[in-house]
Amino acid sequence: MNETLTPPQLARRWGVAADKVLALIHSGQLRAVNLAVKPSGRPRYRIYQSEVERFERSRTAQPPVPTQRRRRRTLATVGKQYF
């Protein structure tokens, strides 16, 4: 079974404030389960380890895509028409 983390535990792991983790949950970027007794009561979020890993994979830095440099037009080629 997956281990769960609370927002403060995850915040300590990432070195951010717990409010940042809650903001990620509220925006839908990080999935969490609300274990509150009453739906209208204080939320008690638990985040599965698999969701943390999915989120971290989606946020890893990717190497830049190599782009081809465009050749600059010179004065000699500006007036020519190509067929």
Sequence and secondary structure as in RCSB ss.txt:
>XXXX:A:sequence
MNETLTPPQLARRWGVAADKVLALIHSGQLRAVNLAVKPSGRPRYRIYQSEVERFERSRTAQPPVPTQRRRRRTL
ATVGKQYF
>XXXX:A:secstr
   EE HHHHHHHHTS HHHHHHHHHHTSS  EE  SSTTS   EEEEHHHHHHHHHHTS              H
HHHS    
